[in-house]
Amino acid sequence: MKPFAKYPLSKKMKYLFVVFYPFFLICSAEAVTTKMFKVLDTCARYRLGEINANEAIEKLKLKLTNSSINKPNDLVKKYCSVFTPNEKIEF
């Protein structure tokens, strides 16, 4: 006997949704936390002088264009300032 043979398709879908939905929430929340940590870690390493602006741009996967921002330092400073909890801290 098939386990879901007596249930219509909608009940099967609801069951699968209830079973797998928490799994997807946990995985996506962990991925966001990991990405945020990598950004904060890269900004901190840049601020401490462990890496230079070009390495930070590479790790943050930013694109340096020739428009208004000409220097790599300016791009990293502006990007990292978004993640700084205290607005008075300058990079």
Phi and psi restraints in degrees (value plus and minus 20) as a CYANA .aco file:
   2 LYS   PHI     -97.3   -57.3
   2 LYS   PSI     118.5   158.5
   3 PRO   PHI     -83.9   -43.9
   3 PRO   PSI     -51.7   -11.7
   4 PHE   PHI    -133.0   -93.0
   4 PHE   PSI      -2.4    37.6
   5 ALA   PHI     -83.9   -43.9
   5 ALA   PSI     -53.6   -13.6
   6 LYS   PHI    -104.9   -64.9
   6 LYS   PSI     -29.3    10.7
   7 TYR   PHI    -117.1   -77.1
   7 TYR   PSI     121.3   161.3
   8 PRO   PHI     -89.2   -49.2
   8 PRO   PSI     148.7   188.7
   9 LEU   PHI     -78.9   -38.9
   9 LEU   PSI     -56.3   -16.3
  10 SER   PHI     -84.1   -44.1
  10 SER   PSI     -56.1   -16.1
  11 LYS   PHI     -89.4   -49.4
  11 LYS   PSI     -55.6   -15.6
  12 LYS   PHI     -84.4   -44.4
  12 LYS   PSI     -63.1   -23.1
  13 MET   PHI     -85.6   -45.6
  13 MET   PSI     -60.3   -20.3
  14 LYS   PHI     -83.0   -43.0
  14 LYS   PSI     -61.6   -21.6
  15 TYR   PHI     -82.3   -42.3
  15 TYR   PSI     -67.3   -27.3
  16 LEU   PHI     -82.5   -42.5
  16 LEU   PSI     -58.7   -18.7
  17 PHE   PHI     -81.9   -41.9
  17 PHE   PSI     -66.4   -26.4
  18 VAL   PHI     -85.3   -45.3
  18 VAL   PSI     -55.3   -15.3
  19 VAL   PHI     -94.9   -54.9
  19 VAL   PSI     -64.6   -24.6
  20 PHE   PHI    -114.2   -74.2
  20 PHE   PSI     -38.7     1.3
  21 TYR   PHI     -80.8   -40.8
  21 TYR   PSI     -68.3   -28.3
  22 PRO   PHI     -80.1   -40.1
  22 PRO   PSI     -54.3   -14.3
  23 PHE   PHI     -81.4   -41.4
  23 PHE   PSI     -64.6   -24.6
  24 PHE   PHI     -87.6   -47.6
  24 PHE   PSI     -55.8   -15.8
  25 LEU   PHI     -84.1   -44.1
  25 LEU   PSI     -63.4   -23.4
  26 ILE   PHI     -85.9   -45.9
  26 ILE   PSI     -63.5   -23.5
  27 CYS   PHI     -85.3   -45.3
  27 CYS   PSI     -63.0   -23.0
  28 SER   PHI     -89.3   -49.3
  28 SER   PSI     -57.2   -17.2
  29 ALA   PHI     -85.2   -45.2
  29 ALA   PSI     -58.5   -18.5
  30 GLU   PHI     -87.1   -47.1
  30 GLU   PSI     -58.2   -18.2
  31 ALA   PHI     -84.9   -44.9
  31 ALA   PSI     -61.2   -21.2
  32 VAL   PHI     -84.6   -44.6
  32 VAL   PSI     -63.3   -23.3
  33 THR   PHI     -82.4   -42.4
  33 THR   PSI     -62.1   -22.1
  34 THR   PHI     -84.5   -44.5
  34 THR   PSI     -63.7   -23.7
  35 LYS   PHI     -85.4   -45.4
  35 LYS   PSI     -61.2   -21.2
  36 MET   PHI     -84.6   -44.6
  36 MET   PSI     -60.0   -20.0
  37 PHE   PHI     -82.1   -42.1
  37 PHE   PSI     -61.7   -21.7
  38 LYS   PHI     -83.8   -43.8
  38 LYS   PSI     -59.4   -19.4
  39 VAL   PHI     -85.8   -45.8
  39 VAL   PSI     -68.2   -28.2
  40 LEU   PHI     -83.4   -43.4
  40 LEU   PSI     -58.3   -18.3
  41 ASP   PHI     -85.3   -45.3
  41 ASP   PSI     -63.5   -23.5
  42 THR   PHI     -84.7   -44.7
  42 THR   PSI     -62.8   -22.8
  43 CYS   PHI     -84.1   -44.1
  43 CYS   PSI     -59.4   -19.4
  44 ALA   PHI     -86.5   -46.5
  44 ALA   PSI     -62.8   -22.8
  45 ARG   PHI     -84.2   -44.2
  45 ARG   PSI     -56.5   -16.5
  46 TYR   PHI     -86.0   -46.0
  46 TYR   PSI     -65.0   -25.0
  47 ARG   PHI     -84.5   -44.5
  47 ARG   PSI     -55.0   -15.0
  48 LEU   PHI     -99.9   -59.9
  48 LEU   PSI     -29.5    10.5
  49 GLY   PHI      66.8   106.8
  49 GLY   PSI      -7.9    32.1
  50 GLU   PHI     -93.7   -53.7
  50 GLU   PSI     -50.0   -10.0
  51 ILE   PHI    -149.9  -109.9
  51 ILE   PSI     135.4   175.4
  52 ASN   PHI    -111.9   -71.9
  52 ASN   PSI     159.1   199.1
  53 ALA   PHI     -84.6   -44.6
  53 ALA   PSI     -58.4   -18.4
  54 ASN   PHI     -85.6   -45.6
  54 ASN   PSI     -59.6   -19.6
  55 GLU   PHI     -86.6   -46.6
  55 GLU   PSI     -59.1   -19.1
  56 ALA   PHI     -84.3   -44.3
  56 ALA   PSI     -61.4   -21.4
  57 ILE   PHI     -82.0   -42.0
  57 ILE   PSI     -60.0   -20.0
  58 GLU   PHI     -86.2   -46.2
  58 GLU   PSI     -65.0   -25.0
  59 LYS   PHI     -89.2   -49.2
  59 LYS   PSI     -54.2   -14.2
  60 LEU   PHI    -103.8   -63.8
  60 LEU   PSI     -24.7    15.3
  61 LYS   PHI      37.3    77.3
  61 LYS   PSI      25.7    65.7
  62 LEU   PHI    -114.9   -74.9
  62 LEU   PSI     138.8   178.8
  63 LYS   PHI    -132.8   -92.8
  63 LYS   PSI     105.2   145.2
  64 LEU   PHI    -111.5   -71.5
  64 LEU   PSI      95.3   135.3
  65 THR   PHI    -128.6   -88.6
  65 THR   PSI     149.3   189.3
  66 ASN   PHI    -113.9   -73.9
  66 ASN   PSI      -1.8    38.2
  67 SER   PHI     -99.7   -59.7
  67 SER   PSI    -140.0  -100.0
  68 SER   PHI     -95.9   -55.9
  68 SER   PSI     -44.7    -4.7
  69 ILE   PHI    -124.8   -84.8
  69 ILE   PSI      88.6   128.6
  70 ASN   PHI    -116.4   -76.4
  70 ASN   PSI     -45.5    -5.5
  71 LYS   PHI    -124.3   -84.3
  71 LYS   PSI     118.8   158.8
  72 PRO   PHI     -80.7   -40.7
  72 PRO   PSI     -54.8   -14.8
  73 ASN   PHI     -80.9   -40.9
  73 ASN   PSI     -62.1   -22.1
  74 ASP   PHI     -83.6   -43.6
  74 ASP   PSI     -60.8   -20.8
  75 LEU   PHI     -83.5   -43.5
  75 LEU   PSI     -66.5   -26.5
  76 VAL   PHI     -86.3   -46.3
  76 VAL   PSI     -61.4   -21.4
  77 LYS   PHI     -80.8   -40.8
  77 LYS   PSI     -64.6   -24.6
  78 LYS   PHI     -87.1   -47.1
  78 LYS   PSI     -61.2   -21.2
  79 TYR   PHI     -86.2   -46.2
  79 TYR   PSI     -65.9   -25.9
  80 CYS   PHI     -91.8   -51.8
  80 CYS   PSI     -45.3    -5.3
  81 SER   PHI     -85.7   -45.7
  81 SER   PSI     -43.0    -3.0
  82 VAL   PHI     -87.5   -47.5
  82 VAL   PSI     -53.1   -13.1
  83 PHE   PHI    -113.8   -73.8
  83 PHE   PSI     -15.5    24.5
  84 THR   PHI    -107.8   -67.8
  84 THR   PSI     103.0   143.0
  85 PRO   PHI     -87.4   -47.4
  85 PRO   PSI     -48.7    -8.7
  86 ASN   PHI    -127.6   -87.6
  86 ASN   PSI      99.9   139.9
  87 GLU   PHI     -88.6   -48.6
  87 GLU   PSI     -36.1     3.9
  88 LYS   PHI    -100.3   -60.3
  88 LYS   PSI     -33.5     6.5
  89 ILE   PHI     -98.0   -58.0
  89 ILE   PSI     107.3   147.3
  90 GLU   PHI    -129.7   -89.7
  90 GLU   PSI     125.6   165.6
